[in-house]
Amino acid sequence: MTESDDTPEVPIVCPDCETTSRVPLSEAGDAVDRHNDRLHDGDEVASVDPEVADAIADMVAEDLDLV
Ligand SMILES: [Zn+2]
């Protein structure tokens, strides 16, 4: 398996459904919204893995040269 695609994937975890799914970073927000909408009446149950979300925030900040 090669990882030629440079789109980072992020894990979305839902403690209620006990699922983790990996989606492209650019779709993570939508995927979380959709999941919570469909399965949890819009409650914010599922979310991007917090540790990963932190790492991504750092990564993006560095990318944009905000520091
Ligand atoms: Zn769920």
N, CA, C, O and the ligand as a Tripos MOL2 file, in Angstrom:
@<TRIPOS>MOLECULE
protein
  269   267    68     0     0
PROTEIN
NO_CHARGES

@<TRIPOS>ATOM
      1 N           0.8200   -1.2030    0.0000 N.3       1 MET1
      2 CA          0.0000    0.0000    0.0000 C.3       1 MET1
      3 C           0.8560    1.2560    0.0000 C.2       1 MET1
      4 O           1.7680    1.3890    0.8160 O.2       1 MET1
      5 N           0.5740    2.1500   -0.8840 N.am      2 THR2
      6 CA          1.3230    3.4010   -0.9060 C.3       2 THR2
      7 C           0.4130    4.5460   -0.4790 C.2       2 THR2
      8 O          -0.8020    4.5120   -0.6700 O.2       2 THR2
      9 N           1.0350    5.5480    0.0960 N.am      3 GLU3
     10 CA          0.2560    6.7090    0.5090 C.3       3 GLU3
     11 C           0.6690    7.8900   -0.3600 C.2       3 GLU3
     12 O           1.2820    8.8480    0.1130 O.2       3 GLU3
     13 N           0.3300    7.8030   -1.6040 N.am      4 SER4
     14 CA          0.7390    8.8620   -2.5150 C.3       4 SER4
     15 C          -0.1410   10.1020   -2.3540 C.2       4 SER4
     16 O           0.2640   11.2210   -2.6710 O.2       4 SER4
     17 N          -1.3440    9.8720   -1.8550 N.am      5 ASP5
     18 CA         -2.2530   10.9950   -1.6420 C.3       5 ASP5
     19 C          -1.7660   11.7930   -0.4330 C.2       5 ASP5
     20 O          -1.5570   11.2270    0.6400 O.2       5 ASP5
     21 N          -1.5860   13.0770   -0.5990 N.am      6 ASP6
     22 CA         -1.0880   13.8460    0.5340 C.3       6 ASP6
     23 C          -2.2100   14.4950    1.3400 C.2       6 ASP6
     24 O          -1.9480   15.3340    2.2020 O.2       6 ASP6
     25 N          -3.4440   14.1180    1.0690 N.am      7 THR7
     26 CA         -4.5460   14.6000    1.8970 C.3       7 THR7
     27 C          -4.5250   13.8580    3.2240 C.2       7 THR7
     28 O          -4.6820   12.6380    3.2560 O.2       7 THR7
     29 N          -4.3340   14.5810    4.3150 N.am      8 PRO8
     30 CA         -4.3080   13.8950    5.6020 C.3       8 PRO8
     31 C          -5.7050   13.4050    5.9740 C.2       8 PRO8
     32 O          -6.7080   14.0700    5.7130 O.2       8 PRO8
     33 N          -5.7430   12.2150    6.5930 N.am      9 GLU9
     34 CA         -7.0190   11.7080    7.0680 C.3       9 GLU9
     35 C          -7.0670   11.8530    8.5760 C.2       9 GLU9
     36 O          -6.0540   11.7220    9.2620 O.2       9 GLU9
     37 N          -8.2540   12.1220    9.0770 N.am     10 VAL10
     38 CA         -8.3980   12.2790   10.5120 C.3      10 VAL10
     39 C          -9.4280   11.2780   11.0150 C.2      10 VAL10
     40 O         -10.4130   10.9960   10.3330 O.2      10 VAL10
     41 N          -9.1980   10.7450   12.2100 N.am     11 PRO11
     42 CA        -10.1630    9.8210   12.7940 C.3      11 PRO11
     43 C         -11.3050   10.5830   13.4610 C.2      11 PRO11
     44 O         -11.0960   11.5230   14.2280 O.2      11 PRO11
     45 N         -12.5150   10.1400   13.1400 N.am     12 ILE12
     46 CA        -13.6940   10.6830   13.8230 C.3      12 ILE12
     47 C         -14.2030    9.5970   14.7490 C.2      12 ILE12
     48 O         -14.5000    8.4830   14.3180 O.2      12 ILE12
     49 N         -14.2990    9.9310   16.0120 N.am     13 VAL13
     50 CA        -14.7110    8.9390   16.9890 C.3      13 VAL13
     51 C         -16.0880    9.2800   17.5320 C.2      13 VAL13
     52 O         -16.4130   10.4400   17.7860 O.2      13 VAL13
     53 N         -16.8960    8.2220   17.7050 N.am     14 CYS14
     54 CA        -18.1970    8.4090   18.3240 C.3      14 CYS14
     55 C         -18.3210    7.4300   19.4830 C.2      14 CYS14
     56 O         -18.4830    6.2270   19.2770 O.2      14 CYS14
     57 N         -18.2450    7.9510   20.6930 N.am     15 PRO15
     58 CA        -18.3140    7.0680   21.8560 C.3      15 PRO15
     59 C         -19.6570    6.3370   21.9620 C.2      15 PRO15
     60 O         -19.7090    5.2080   22.4480 O.2      15 PRO15
     61 N         -20.7290    6.9680   21.5150 N.am     16 ASP16
     62 CA        -22.0500    6.3410   21.5820 C.3      16 ASP16
     63 C         -22.1610    5.1510   20.6480 C.2      16 ASP16
     64 O         -22.6360    4.0850   21.0410 O.2      16 ASP16
     65 N         -21.7280    5.3330   19.4270 N.am     17 CYS17
     66 CA        -21.8160    4.2730   18.4210 C.3      17 CYS17
     67 C         -20.6300    3.3210   18.5130 C.2      17 CYS17
     68 O         -20.6230    2.2580   17.8930 O.2      17 CYS17
     69 N         -19.6150    3.7180   19.3030 N.am     18 GLU18
     70 CA        -18.3830    2.9450   19.4050 C.3      18 GLU18
     71 C         -17.7800    2.7100   18.0240 C.2      18 GLU18
     72 O         -17.3740    1.5980   17.6860 O.2      18 GLU18
     73 N         -17.7310    3.7720   17.2410 N.am     19 THR19
     74 CA        -17.1300    3.6690   15.9190 C.3      19 THR19
     75 C         -16.0210    4.7010   15.7770 C.2      19 THR19
     76 O         -16.0170    5.7490   16.4230 O.2      19 THR19
     77 N         -15.0990    4.3640   14.9190 N.am     20 THR20
     78 CA        -14.0830    5.3170   14.4820 C.3      20 THR20
     79 C         -14.0240    5.2320   12.9720 C.2      20 THR20
     80 O         -13.8910    4.1450   12.4110 O.2      20 THR20
     81 N         -14.1230    6.3700   12.3130 N.am     21 SER21
     82 CA        -13.9740    6.3260   10.8630 C.3      21 SER21
     83 C         -12.9580    7.3710   10.4550 C.2      21 SER21
     84 O         -12.8490    8.4350   11.0650 O.2      21 SER21
     85 N         -12.2270    7.0460    9.4220 N.am     22 ARG22
     86 CA        -11.2080    7.9820    8.9380 C.3      22 ARG22
     87 C         -11.7330    8.6800    7.6940 C.2      22 ARG22
     88 O         -12.1950    8.0410    6.7480 O.2      22 ARG22
     89 N         -11.6540    9.9850    7.7160 N.am     23 VAL23
     90 CA        -12.1080   10.7530    6.5640 C.3      23 VAL23
     91 C         -11.0490   11.7870    6.2270 C.2      23 VAL23
     92 O         -10.2510   12.1550    7.0890 O.2      23 VAL23
     93 N         -11.0270   12.2620    4.9900 N.am     24 PRO24
     94 CA        -10.0790   13.3210    4.6320 C.3      24 PRO24
     95 C         -10.3300   14.5580    5.4920 C.2      24 PRO24
     96 O         -11.4670   14.8920    5.8260 O.2      24 PRO24
     97 N          -9.2520   15.2090    5.8310 N.am     25 LEU25
     98 CA         -9.3260   16.3790    6.7000 C.3      25 LEU25
     99 C         -10.3750   17.3810    6.2210 C.2      25 LEU25
    100 O         -11.1100   17.9550    7.0240 O.2      25 LEU25
    101 N         -10.4350   17.5820    4.9130 N.am     26 SER26
    102 CA        -11.3300   18.5990    4.3750 C.3      26 SER26
    103 C         -12.7960   18.2300    4.5620 C.2      26 SER26
    104 O         -13.6710   19.0920    4.4730 O.2      26 SER26
    105 N         -13.0710   16.9320    4.8250 N.am     27 GLU27
    106 CA        -14.4640   16.5120    4.9930 C.3      27 GLU27
    107 C         -14.8170   16.2330    6.4410 C.2      27 GLU27
    108 O         -15.9490   15.8580    6.7470 O.2      27 GLU27
    109 N         -13.8530   16.4130    7.3340 N.am     28 ALA28
    110 CA        -14.0490   15.9970    8.7200 C.3      28 ALA28
    111 C         -15.2140   16.7460    9.3740 C.2      28 ALA28
    112 O         -16.0560   16.1430   10.0400 O.2      28 ALA28
    113 N         -15.2490   18.0550    9.1760 N.am     29 GLY29
    114 CA        -16.3200   18.8370    9.7920 C.3      29 GLY29
    115 C         -17.6880   18.3960    9.3150 C.2      29 GLY29
    116 O         -18.6170   18.2360   10.1060 O.2      29 GLY29
    117 N         -17.8000   18.2000    8.0060 N.am     30 ASP30
    118 CA        -19.0610   17.7520    7.4240 C.3      30 ASP30
    119 C         -19.4450   16.3730    7.9360 C.2      30 ASP30
    120 O         -20.6010   16.1210    8.2760 O.2      30 ASP30
    121 N         -18.4600   15.4850    7.9850 N.am     31 ALA31
    122 CA        -18.7320   14.1120    8.3950 C.3      31 ALA31
    123 C         -19.2510   14.0790    9.8310 C.2      31 ALA31
    124 O         -20.1760   13.3320   10.1520 O.2      31 ALA31
    125 N         -18.6430   14.8990   10.6890 N.am     32 VAL32
    126 CA        -19.0730   14.9620   12.0870 C.3      32 VAL32
    127 C         -20.5050   15.4980   12.1600 C.2      32 VAL32
    128 O         -21.3550   14.9330   12.8490 O.2      32 VAL32
    129 N         -20.7560   16.5850   11.4470 N.am     33 ASP33
    130 CA        -22.1010   17.1740   11.4400 C.3      33 ASP33
    131 C         -23.1360   16.1700   10.9690 C.2      33 ASP33
    132 O         -24.1950   16.0090   11.5770 O.2      33 ASP33
    133 N         -22.8050   15.4910    9.8610 N.am     34 ARG34
    134 CA        -23.7400   14.5470    9.2700 C.3      34 ARG34
    135 C         -24.0360   13.4030   10.2280 C.2      34 ARG34
    136 O         -25.1870   13.0090   10.4150 O.2      34 ARG34
    137 N         -22.9940   12.8910   10.8180 N.am     35 HIS35
    138 CA        -23.1680   11.7730   11.7460 C.3      35 HIS35
    139 C         -24.0570   12.1860   12.9180 C.2      35 HIS35
    140 O         -25.0090   11.4860   13.2620 O.2      35 HIS35
    141 N         -23.7430   13.3100   13.5160 N.am     36 ASN36
    142 CA        -24.5100   13.7600   14.6720 C.3      36 ASN36
    143 C         -25.9480   14.1000   14.2880 C.2      36 ASN36
    144 O         -26.8810   13.8740   15.0590 O.2      36 ASN36
    145 N         -26.1100   14.6390   13.0990 N.am     37 ASP37
    146 CA        -27.4380   14.9740   12.5940 C.3      37 ASP37
    147 C         -28.2950   13.7320   12.4410 C.2      37 ASP37
    148 O         -29.4330   13.6750   12.9090 O.2      37 ASP37
    149 N         -27.7220   12.7350   11.7730 N.am     38 ARG38
    150 CA        -28.4790   11.5230   11.4470 C.3      38 ARG38
    151 C         -28.7350   10.6580   12.6530 C.2      38 ARG38
    152 O         -29.8260   10.1160   12.8310 O.2      38 ARG38
    153 N         -27.7070   10.5340   13.4880 N.am     39 LEU39
    154 CA        -27.7700    9.5000   14.5250 C.3      39 LEU39
    155 C         -28.0230   10.0520   15.9220 C.2      39 LEU39
    156 O         -28.4200    9.3140   16.8230 O.2      39 LEU39
    157 N         -27.7950   11.3400   16.1000 N.am     40 HIS40
    158 CA        -27.8920   11.8590   17.4680 C.3      40 HIS40
    159 C         -28.7020   13.1490   17.5460 C.2      40 HIS40
    160 O         -28.4970   13.9710   18.4390 O.2      40 HIS40
    161 N         -29.6210   13.3120   16.5990 N.am     41 ASP41
    162 CA        -30.5030   14.4850   16.6190 C.3      41 ASP41
    163 C         -29.7330   15.7970   16.7390 C.2      41 ASP41
    164 O         -30.2150   16.7520   17.3490 O.2      41 ASP41
    165 N         -28.5500   15.8380   16.1620 N.am     42 GLY42
    166 CA        -27.7850   17.0740   16.1630 C.3      42 GLY42
    167 C         -26.9460   17.3010   17.4030 C.2      42 GLY42
    168 O         -26.2350   18.3010   17.4960 O.2      42 GLY42
    169 N         -27.0200   16.3730   18.3690 N.am     43 ASP43
    170 CA        -26.1460   16.5020   19.5330 C.3      43 ASP43
    171 C         -24.6970   16.2720   19.1210 C.2      43 ASP43
    172 O         -24.4220   15.4900   18.2110 O.2      43 ASP43
    173 N         -23.7740   16.9540   19.7940 N.am     44 GLU44
    174 CA        -22.3700   16.8000   19.4150 C.3      44 GLU44
    175 C         -21.7590   15.6150   20.1330 C.2      44 GLU44
    176 O         -21.0430   15.7630   21.1230 O.2      44 GLU44
    177 N         -22.0570   14.4360   19.6110 N.am     45 VAL45
    178 CA        -21.5570   13.2050   20.2210 C.3      45 VAL45
    179 C         -20.2550   12.7940   19.5640 C.2      45 VAL45
    180 O         -19.2380   12.6030   20.2310 O.2      45 VAL45
    181 N         -20.2990   12.6610   18.2520 N.am     46 ALA46
    182 CA        -19.0820   12.3100   17.5250 C.3      46 ALA46
    183 C         -18.2180   13.5540   17.3550 C.2      46 ALA46
    184 O         -18.7200   14.6760   17.2860 O.2      46 ALA46
    185 N         -16.9110   13.3300   17.2890 N.am     47 SER47
    186 CA        -16.0020   14.4470   17.0480 C.3      47 SER47
    187 C         -14.6910   13.9200   16.5090 C.2      47 SER47
    188 O         -14.4040   12.7250   16.5840 O.2      47 SER47
    189 N         -13.9080   14.8190   15.9690 N.am     48 VAL48
    190 CA        -12.5520   14.4540   15.5510 C.3      48 VAL48
    191 C         -11.7570   14.1270   16.8050 C.2      48 VAL48
    192 O         -11.8200   14.8440   17.8040 O.2      48 VAL48
    193 N         -11.0120   13.0380   16.7370 N.am     49 ASP49
    194 CA        -10.1450   12.6420   17.8460 C.3      49 ASP49
    195 C          -9.3960   13.8680   18.3660 C.2      49 ASP49
    196 O          -8.6290   14.4830   17.6250 O.2      49 ASP49
    197 N          -9.6120   14.2310   19.6380 N.am     50 PRO50
    198 CA         -9.0600   15.4930   20.1670 C.3      50 PRO50
    199 C          -7.5490   15.5930   20.0350 C.2      50 PRO50
    200 O          -7.0270   16.6630   19.7190 O.2      50 PRO50
    201 N          -6.8420   14.5020   20.2710 N.am     51 GLU51
    202 CA         -5.3770   14.5480   20.1590 C.3      51 GLU51
    203 C          -4.9600   14.8880   18.7360 C.2      51 GLU51
    204 O          -4.0270   15.6550   18.5000 O.2      51 GLU51
    205 N          -5.6860   14.2890   17.7970 N.am     52 VAL52
    206 CA         -5.3620   14.5290   16.3990 C.3      52 VAL52
    207 C          -5.7490   15.9500   16.0130 C.2      52 VAL52
    208 O          -5.0340   16.6180   15.2660 O.2      52 VAL52
    209 N          -6.8680   16.3980   16.5210 N.am     53 ALA53
    210 CA         -7.3060   17.7550   16.2110 C.3      53 ALA53
    211 C          -6.2580   18.7690   16.6530 C.2      53 ALA53
    212 O          -5.9940   19.7420   15.9460 O.2      53 ALA53
    213 N          -5.6580   18.5430   17.8250 N.am     54 ASP54
    214 CA         -4.5840   19.4090   18.3050 C.3      54 ASP54
    215 C          -3.4020   19.3950   17.3570 C.2      54 ASP54
    216 O          -2.8680   20.4380   16.9800 O.2      54 ASP54
    217 N          -3.0070   18.1840   16.9810 N.am     55 ALA55
    218 CA         -1.8540   18.0370   16.0950 C.3      55 ALA55
    219 C          -2.1090   18.7450   14.7670 C.2      55 ALA55
    220 O          -1.2160   19.3760   14.2020 O.2      55 ALA55
    221 N          -3.3320   18.6270   14.2870 N.am     56 ILE56
    222 CA         -3.6700   19.2520   13.0140 C.3      56 ILE56
    223 C          -3.6520   20.7740   13.1540 C.2      56 ILE56
    224 O          -3.1620   21.4780   12.2710 O.2      56 ILE56
    225 N          -4.1770   21.2680   14.2470 N.am     57 ALA57
    226 CA         -4.1750   22.7110   14.4720 C.3      57 ALA57
    227 C          -2.7460   23.2410   14.4240 C.2      57 ALA57
    228 O          -2.4790   24.2870   13.8320 O.2      57 ALA57
    229 N          -1.8190   22.4960   15.0610 N.am     58 ASP58
    230 CA         -0.4070   22.8800   15.0210 C.3      58 ASP58
    231 C           0.1130   22.8620   13.5960 C.2      58 ASP58
    232 O           0.7640   23.7980   13.1310 O.2      58 ASP58
    233 N          -0.1990   21.7600   12.9150 N.am     59 MET59
    234 CA          0.2810   21.5600   11.5560 C.3      59 MET59
    235 C          -0.1940   22.6860   10.6500 C.2      59 MET59
    236 O           0.5800   23.2640    9.8870 O.2      59 MET59
    237 N          -1.4750   22.9800   10.7510 N.am     60 VAL60
    238 CA         -2.0600   24.0040    9.8960 C.3      60 VAL60
    239 C          -1.4620   25.3650   10.2310 C.2      60 VAL60
    240 O          -1.1730   26.1590    9.3360 O.2      60 VAL60
    241 N          -1.2790   25.6300   11.5100 N.am     61 ALA61
    242 CA         -0.6970   26.9030   11.9200 C.3      61 ALA61
    243 C           0.6980   27.0590   11.3300 C.2      61 ALA61
    244 O           1.0620   28.1320   10.8480 O.2      61 ALA61
    245 N           1.4860   25.9640   11.3730 N.am     62 GLU62
    246 CA          2.8230   26.0190   10.8210 C.3      62 GLU62
    247 C           2.7720   26.2210    9.3100 C.2      62 GLU62
    248 O           3.5600   26.9650    8.7260 O.2      62 GLU62
    249 N           1.8230   25.5350    8.7130 N.am     63 ASP63
    250 CA          1.6460   25.6170    7.2740 C.3      63 ASP63
    251 C           1.3610   27.0450    6.8320 C.2      63 ASP63
    252 O           1.8920   27.5220    5.8280 O.2      63 ASP63
    253 N           0.5250   27.7030    7.5900 N.am     64 LEU64
    254 CA          0.1210   29.0570    7.2330 C.3      64 LEU64
    255 C           1.1270   30.0920    7.7170 C.2      64 LEU64
    256 O           1.0100   31.2860    7.4420 O.2      64 LEU64
    257 N           2.1420   29.5790    8.4650 N.am     65 ASP65
    258 CA          3.1840   30.4620    8.9610 C.3      65 ASP65
    259 C           2.6040   31.5560    9.8360 C.2      65 ASP65
    260 O           2.9080   32.7380    9.6740 O.2      65 ASP65
    261 N           1.7560   31.1310   10.7710 N.am     66 LEU66
    262 CA          1.0870   32.1080   11.6240 C.3      66 LEU66
    263 C           1.9470   32.5100   12.8140 C.2      66 LEU66
    264 O           1.7010   33.5320   13.4550 O.2      66 LEU66
    265 N           2.9600   31.6920   13.1020 N.am     67 VAL67
    266 CA          3.7410   31.9730   14.3030 C.3      67 VAL67
    267 C           4.8530   32.9820   14.0320 C.2      67 VAL67
    268 O           5.6060   33.3300   14.9420 O.2      67 VAL67
    269 ZN        -22.6890    8.1540   16.7380 Zn       68 ZN68
@<TRIPOS>BOND
     1     1     2 1
     2     2     3 1
     3     3     4 2
     4     3     5 am
     5     5     6 1
     6     6     7 1
     7     7     8 2
     8     7     9 am
     9     9    10 1
    10    10    11 1
    11    11    12 2
    12    11    13 am
    13    13    14 1
    14    14    15 1
    15    15    16 2
    16    15    17 am
    17    17    18 1
    18    18    19 1
    19    19    20 2
    20    19    21 am
    21    21    22 1
    22    22    23 1
    23    23    24 2
    24    23    25 am
    25    25    26 1
    26    26    27 1
    27    27    28 2
    28    27    29 am
    29    29    30 1
    30    30    31 1
    31    31    32 2
    32    31    33 am
    33    33    34 1
    34    34    35 1
    35    35    36 2
    36    35    37 am
    37    37    38 1
    38    38    39 1
    39    39    40 2
    40    39    41 am
    41    41    42 1
    42    42    43 1
    43    43    44 2
    44    43    45 am
    45    45    46 1
    46    46    47 1
    47    47    48 2
    48    47    49 am
    49    49    50 1
    50    50    51 1
    51    51    52 2
    52    51    53 am
    53    53    54 1
    54    54    55 1
    55    55    56 2
    56    55    57 am
    57    57    58 1
    58    58    59 1
    59    59    60 2
    60    59    61 am
    61    61    62 1
    62    62    63 1
    63    63    64 2
    64    63    65 am
    65    65    66 1
    66    66    67 1
    67    67    68 2
    68    67    69 am
    69    69    70 1
    70    70    71 1
    71    71    72 2
    72    71    73 am
    73    73    74 1
    74    74    75 1
    75    75    76 2
    76    75    77 am
    77    77    78 1
    78    78    79 1
    79    79    80 2
    80    79    81 am
    81    81    82 1
    82    82    83 1
    83    83    84 2
    84    83    85 am
    85    85    86 1
    86    86    87 1
    87    87    88 2
    88    87    89 am
    89    89    90 1
    90    90    91 1
    91    91    92 2
    92    91    93 am
    93    93    94 1
    94    94    95 1
    95    95    96 2
    96    95    97 am
    97    97    98 1
    98    98    99 1
    99    99   100 2
   100    99   101 am
   101   101   102 1
   102   102   103 1
   103   103   104 2
   104   103   105 am
   105   105   106 1
   106   106   107 1
   107   107   108 2
   108   107   109 am
   109   109   110 1
   110   110   111 1
   111   111   112 2
   112   111   113 am
   113   113   114 1
   114   114   115 1
   115   115   116 2
   116   115   117 am
   117   117   118 1
   118   118   119 1
   119   119   120 2
   120   119   121 am
   121   121   122 1
   122   122   123 1
   123   123   124 2
   124   123   125 am
   125   125   126 1
   126   126   127 1
   127   127   128 2
   128   127   129 am
   129   129   130 1
   130   130   131 1
   131   131   132 2
   132   131   133 am
   133   133   134 1
   134   134   135 1
   135   135   136 2
   136   135   137 am
   137   137   138 1
   138   138   139 1
   139   139   140 2
   140   139   141 am
   141   141   142 1
   142   142   143 1
   143   143   144 2
   144   143   145 am
   145   145   146 1
   146   146   147 1
   147   147   148 2
   148   147   149 am
   149   149   150 1
   150   150   151 1
   151   151   152 2
   152   151   153 am
   153   153   154 1
   154   154   155 1
   155   155   156 2
   156   155   157 am
   157   157   158 1
   158   158   159 1
   159   159   160 2
   160   159   161 am
   161   161   162 1
   162   162   163 1
   163   163   164 2
   164   163   165 am
   165   165   166 1
   166   166   167 1
   167   167   168 2
   168   167   169 am
   169   169   170 1
   170   170   171 1
   171   171   172 2
   172   171   173 am
   173   173   174 1
   174   174   175 1
   175   175   176 2
   176   175   177 am
   177   177   178 1
   178   178   179 1
   179   179   180 2
   180   179   181 am
   181   181   182 1
   182   182   183 1
   183   183   184 2
   184   183   185 am
   185   185   186 1
   186   186   187 1
   187   187   188 2
   188   187   189 am
   189   189   190 1
   190   190   191 1
   191   191   192 2
   192   191   193 am
   193   193   194 1
   194   194   195 1
   195   195   196 2
   196   195   197 am
   197   197   198 1
   198   198   199 1
   199   199   200 2
   200   199   201 am
   201   201   202 1
   202   202   203 1
   203   203   204 2
   204   203   205 am
   205   205   206 1
   206   206   207 1
   207   207   208 2
   208   207   209 am
   209   209   210 1
   210   210   211 1
   211   211   212 2
   212   211   213 am
   213   213   214 1
   214   214   215 1
   215   215   216 2
   216   215   217 am
   217   217   218 1
   218   218   219 1
   219   219   220 2
   220   219   221 am
   221   221   222 1
   222   222   223 1
   223   223   224 2
   224   223   225 am
   225   225   226 1
   226   226   227 1
   227   227   228 2
   228   227   229 am
   229   229   230 1
   230   230   231 1
   231   231   232 2
   232   231   233 am
   233   233   234 1
   234   234   235 1
   235   235   236 2
   236   235   237 am
   237   237   238 1
   238   238   239 1
   239   239   240 2
   240   239   241 am
   241   241   242 1
   242   242   243 1
   243   243   244 2
   244   243   245 am
   245   245   246 1
   246   246   247 1
   247   247   248 2
   248   247   249 am
   249   249   250 1
   250   250   251 1
   251   251   252 2
   252   251   253 am
   253   253   254 1
   254   254   255 1
   255   255   256 2
   256   255   257 am
   257   257   258 1
   258   258   259 1
   259   259   260 2
   260   259   261 am
   261   261   262 1
   262   262   263 1
   263   263   264 2
   264   263   265 am
   265   265   266 1
   266   266   267 1
   267   267   268 2
@<TRIPOS>SUBSTRUCTURE
     1 MET1         2 RESIDUE 1 A MET
     2 THR2         6 RESIDUE 1 A THR
     3 GLU3        10 RESIDUE 1 A GLU
     4 SER4        14 RESIDUE 1 A SER
     5 ASP5        18 RESIDUE 1 A ASP
     6 ASP6        22 RESIDUE 1 A ASP
     7 THR7        26 RESIDUE 1 A THR
     8 PRO8        30 RESIDUE 1 A PRO
     9 GLU9        34 RESIDUE 1 A GLU
    10 VAL10       38 RESIDUE 1 A VAL
    11 PRO11       42 RESIDUE 1 A PRO
    12 ILE12       46 RESIDUE 1 A ILE
    13 VAL13       50 RESIDUE 1 A VAL
    14 CYS14       54 RESIDUE 1 A CYS
    15 PRO15       58 RESIDUE 1 A PRO
    16 ASP16       62 RESIDUE 1 A ASP
    17 CYS17       66 RESIDUE 1 A CYS
    18 GLU18       70 RESIDUE 1 A GLU
    19 THR19       74 RESIDUE 1 A THR
    20 THR20       78 RESIDUE 1 A THR
    21 SER21       82 RESIDUE 1 A SER
    22 ARG22       86 RESIDUE 1 A ARG
    23 VAL23       90 RESIDUE 1 A VAL
    24 PRO24       94 RESIDUE 1 A PRO
    25 LEU25       98 RESIDUE 1 A LEU
    26 SER26      102 RESIDUE 1 A SER
    27 GLU27      106 RESIDUE 1 A GLU
    28 ALA28      110 RESIDUE 1 A ALA
    29 GLY29      114 RESIDUE 1 A GLY
    30 ASP30      118 RESIDUE 1 A ASP
    31 ALA31      122 RESIDUE 1 A ALA
    32 VAL32      126 RESIDUE 1 A VAL
    33 ASP33      130 RESIDUE 1 A ASP
    34 ARG34      134 RESIDUE 1 A ARG
    35 HIS35      138 RESIDUE 1 A HIS
    36 ASN36      142 RESIDUE 1 A ASN
    37 ASP37      146 RESIDUE 1 A ASP
    38 ARG38      150 RESIDUE 1 A ARG
    39 LEU39      154 RESIDUE 1 A LEU
    40 HIS40      158 RESIDUE 1 A HIS
    41 ASP41      162 RESIDUE 1 A ASP
    42 GLY42      166 RESIDUE 1 A GLY
    43 ASP43      170 RESIDUE 1 A ASP
    44 GLU44      174 RESIDUE 1 A GLU
    45 VAL45      178 RESIDUE 1 A VAL
    46 ALA46      182 RESIDUE 1 A ALA
    47 SER47      186 RESIDUE 1 A SER
    48 VAL48      190 RESIDUE 1 A VAL
    49 ASP49      194 RESIDUE 1 A ASP
    50 PRO50      198 RESIDUE 1 A PRO
    51 GLU51      202 RESIDUE 1 A GLU
    52 VAL52      206 RESIDUE 1 A VAL
    53 ALA53      210 RESIDUE 1 A ALA
    54 ASP54      214 RESIDUE 1 A ASP
    55 ALA55      218 RESIDUE 1 A ALA
    56 ILE56      222 RESIDUE 1 A ILE
    57 ALA57      226 RESIDUE 1 A ALA
    58 ASP58      230 RESIDUE 1 A ASP
    59 MET59      234 RESIDUE 1 A MET
    60 VAL60      238 RESIDUE 1 A VAL
    61 ALA61      242 RESIDUE 1 A ALA
    62 GLU62      246 RESIDUE 1 A GLU
    63 ASP63      250 RESIDUE 1 A ASP
    64 LEU64      254 RESIDUE 1 A LEU
    65 ASP65      258 RESIDUE 1 A ASP
    66 LEU66      262 RESIDUE 1 A LEU
    67 VAL67      266 RESIDUE 1 A VAL
    68 ZN68       269 GROUP 0 **** ****
